[in-house]
Amino acid sequence: MSAEKILQYGVRVLIIFMILPVHEFAHAFAAKKFGDRTAESMGRLTLNPISHIDIFGAICLVLTGFGWAKPVPVNPNRFKNYKLGSVITALAGPLSNVIVGYIGFVILKIIVYTAGMGLSDTLYYIKIILSYFIIINLSLAVFNLLPIPPLDGSRILTTFLPLKYQWKIQEYQMYISIVFIVIIFSGILDTPLNFLMNLLYKCIDFLTLWVDLIFG
């Protein structure tokens, strides 16, 4: 196995223990702000990875680059504004990945510009690590917005569905999730997910043009 491949898997493990907790914390924090303290009362308003890791989601992330943590428990009936609270709480996790990816992009550009062509071995590997870090964060943002349980996109979708369809999705959620895991490992979604991730990558690149203007 090449050094770059080892680094790629290493970054995926880093994401599991450092970034997935940020993702779930963002959900819990947003829910609390809208009036629902369910996640907080169950110890999920924390950055402790042990509270958030889902074993199957972690395995998927290590093997495929796409994965998830344990969904934060949310009771939208406690929200001051049901629909707005539900949507913002669901979006908070993917948005946290975009923000973290953006910060990584800024740091990467600064390193590249300040080091110029004289990247040391250490900076070279830091560049690779940051590149994987950015890509995985943006991939997680796109992946989690898919409208399929247990992903965040399904919470957004069900918010706007009639109650009878919400109950149907809850009733068959386990079966939907099993089929979804099979699809993920089959690689069927790789092409559309990578296409969407590349679009997001270009958007973040555009939004960090100020770094190019300052250091370029």
Protein Blocks (a to p, Z undefined) as FASTA:
>chain_A
ZZklmmmmmmmmmmmmmmmmmmmmmmmmmmmmnopaklmmnopaccbfklmocfklmmmm
mmnopacdddddddfklpmblmlmmmmmmmmmmmmmmmmmmmmmmmmmmmmmmnmmmlcf
klmmmmmmmmmmmmmmmmmmmmmmpccdfbfklmmmmmmpcfklmmmmmmmmmmmmmmmm
mmmmnommmmmmmmmmmmmmmmmmmmmmmmmmmmZZ
